[in-house]
Amino acid sequence: MPEPTTPAHGPEPLELSAGVHQLCSCDRSHHGWLCDGAHLGTGRVSYELRLSEPATVQMCRCSRSHRYPLCDGSHGAPARRPWWKPWG
C-alpha cells in the first residue's frame, strides 16, 4: 500500500487554471473542492478565487484555517484547550 503524500490533517494541493473559481466551503459539494451549489439553504457561501495564471493552491483539510477552504498553516498549531475546561 503506498504511503500518503500529505499528512491526514495537512494541506491538499489543488491545481487550478487561470480564471475565476468558486471553491466549496460547506463540504457538501459532489465536485470535491469546486462548488456545485450544494450549500444553498445552509447560510454558507462559496469562496471566490481569481487567478491570473495557473497555480497550485493548498486546500485546508483540518477545518481550522481562518481562510477556509484555503490552508493557512493552522493544522501545525497546537490544539487549544476550551476556555471552559482549564484542567487537562
N, C-alpha and C positions, 0 to 999 in steps of 0.2 A: 504494500500500500504506500503510495507516495506521500511525503510529508507536506503539510500545507505551507504555502509560501508566505502567508501573513498570520500573525497571532490571532487567536479567537476573538479578541476584542480590539484589535488594531485596525488601522485603516485598510480600505479595499480600493485598489486603483481602478479607475474607470476612464477609458479612452473616449474622448468626445471630439467631434469635428468642429470646425469653426461655425459660429451661428448662435442662435438663441435656443436654450434647452430648459425645459420645465422638469425639475427634479422632485421626486416624491419625498414628502416629509411626514407622511402618515403611516408608512409601512403597509399599505393596503394594495398598492399597485401590482398588477399582474405582469408588468413590464420591468420588474426589478427597480432600479433607481430612477427610471424615467416615469413621469407622472402619466396616468391614464384617466384621471378624473375620479378615481375611487374615493377620494377624500370628501366629496360633496356630501354635505349634511353632518360632517364631523366638527366643523368650526375651524379646521386647519386649511392652509393654502399651500400651493406648490411653491418651490423655491426657484426663481428665475435666474439662470446663469447665462451671461453673454460672453462669448469667446471670440476674439478677433482672429485667432489661428487655432489649429488643432492642438489639444493639450490632454494630458493625463491628470485628472483631479483625484484627490484622496477622499473617499466617502467614509463617513463615520459608521462603525458597526457596534459601538458601545452605548450609543444614545446619550452620552454625557457632554457632547460638543455644544458650545454656545453658538455655533454657526451651523447646526444640524440642517441638512444632511451632510454638509462638508465637515471633514475632520479638522479639529484644531489642536490635537495632541492631548486632549483631556483624558484619554484612556491610560496615559502614563502617570497621571497624578494619583497619589494615594487616595483611597476611598475615605470620604469624610464620615465621621460618626454623626448620626442625627442629633440635633441640638437638644432634643428632649431625652436623650439617653446618654448621660455623661459617663456612665460606667461601662466597662468592657463587655 
